[in-house]
Amino acid sequence: MFPLDTLDRLARAHLTEVRRRARSRPDAGYTTETIVVTALLAVLGLTVVGIIVAKVTAKANGIDLGG
């Protein structure tokens, strides 16, 4: 088993490396932003399709077939 000071040094080294990598990526938040925008566009698209389907269905039900 590792002594606690060795474990502490390893954890700090890992944290330093993670922070360094995060700073070196200029697009570090881009993926989350893309997911949120894509989700909003998908919801908007489904809403529009739902409205169109409802209007077409209402119009089709209003057709008099003379029978």
ABEGO torsion letter per residue (X at the ends): XBBAAAAAAAAAAAAAAAAAAAAABAAAAAAAAAAAAAAAAAAAAAAAAAAAAAAAAAAAAABBAGX
